[in-house]
Amino acid sequence: MSKRFVFSKNENYTVIPNEVLESAVLCSAEKLVIIAIAKFLPNAFPGIESISKITGLSPRHVRRQLRSLEQKRVLFTRKQIG
């Protein structure tokens, strides 16, 4: 799955594409992590702790979902130095 999702954001809300919500390839936790990341657009570089607070998932579970999203080629991450 290497499709690019298009999100739009307003100061008070984030629009989530139906393709994300209706995806049979993504589990509910993966969808939740994508939605949390979309909240930070256009500079979507939230940390694990930020995603954890928004989603209610443990930091370990967030890391697991991020790895899964990378393997599915839905998300690309990079390590921040510093």
Backbone torsions as a table, in degrees:
resi	resn	phi	psi	omega
1	MET	NA	101.7	-180.0
2	SER	-124.8	43.2	179.1
3	LYS	-87.7	143.9	180.0
4	ARG	-94.7	124.0	178.6
5	PHE	-90.8	143.7	179.3
6	VAL	-109.8	119.3	179.2
7	PHE	-109.3	153.1	170.7
8	SER	-129.5	152.4	-173.1
9	LYS	-139.3	142.9	172.6
10	ASN	-119.9	169.4	179.2
11	GLU	-57.7	-32.6	-173.3
12	ASN	-107.4	-7.9	-178.6
13	TYR	-156.6	163.6	176.7
14	THR	-125.5	131.4	178.4
15	VAL	-89.6	125.6	-179.7
16	ILE	-104.5	126.0	179.6
17	PRO	-61.0	141.4	177.4
18	ASN	-57.8	-30.0	179.5
19	GLU	-59.0	-34.3	177.5
20	VAL	-72.2	-50.3	-176.2
21	LEU	-64.2	-33.8	-175.5
22	GLU	-97.1	2.8	-176.6
23	SER	-63.4	129.4	176.3
24	ALA	-85.7	-12.1	-177.9
25	VAL	-84.4	-28.0	-176.7
26	LEU	-97.6	137.8	174.8
27	CYS	-82.2	169.5	-175.7
28	SER	-62.3	-37.3	179.2
29	ALA	-67.1	-37.9	176.9
30	GLU	-64.2	-42.1	177.7
31	LYS	-61.7	-41.9	179.7
32	LEU	-62.7	-41.0	178.3
33	VAL	-65.7	-42.0	177.4
34	ILE	-60.8	-43.9	179.9
35	ILE	-63.1	-41.6	179.0
36	ALA	-63.7	-41.5	178.9
37	ILE	-65.5	-40.2	-179.5
38	ALA	-60.1	-27.7	178.7
39	LYS	-58.9	-27.1	-175.7
40	PHE	-92.9	2.3	179.7
41	LEU	-58.2	149.6	5.6
42	PRO	-85.9	-7.9	179.5
43	ASN	-102.2	73.1	-173.1
44	ALA	-79.7	78.4	177.9
45	PHE	-128.6	49.4	-179.8
46	PRO	-73.0	151.1	175.9
47	GLY	-83.0	169.9	179.1
48	ILE	-57.2	-43.9	-178.4
49	GLU	-62.7	-40.5	179.3
50	SER	-64.0	-45.3	178.8
51	ILE	-63.2	-40.8	179.8
52	SER	-60.5	-44.9	-179.8
53	LYS	-64.4	-40.9	-178.3
54	ILE	-69.1	-42.1	-173.2
55	THR	-87.7	-23.6	-173.9
56	GLY	81.7	5.7	176.9
57	LEU	-87.4	152.1	176.9
58	SER	-69.0	154.4	177.0
59	PRO	-55.0	-38.2	178.9
60	ARG	-63.3	-42.3	179.7
61	HIS	-66.6	-38.5	177.1
62	VAL	-60.8	-46.7	178.9
63	ARG	-58.3	-42.8	179.3
64	ARG	-61.0	-43.0	-179.5
65	GLN	-68.8	-37.6	176.8
66	LEU	-62.4	-43.0	177.3
67	ARG	-61.2	-42.8	180.0
68	SER	-63.5	-42.4	178.8
69	LEU	-64.9	-35.2	175.8
70	GLU	-66.7	-43.8	-179.9
71	GLN	-62.5	-33.9	178.7
72	LYS	-83.2	-0.7	179.1
73	ARG	60.4	32.7	175.5
74	VAL	-91.6	-28.1	-174.3
75	LEU	-137.7	143.8	175.1
76	PHE	-122.3	128.9	-179.0
77	THR	-115.8	162.0	173.5
78	ARG	-142.0	146.1	-179.7
79	LYS	-80.1	135.4	178.3
80	GLN	-92.5	132.2	-179.6
81	ILE	-96.4	131.1	176.7
82	GLY	114.2	NA	NA
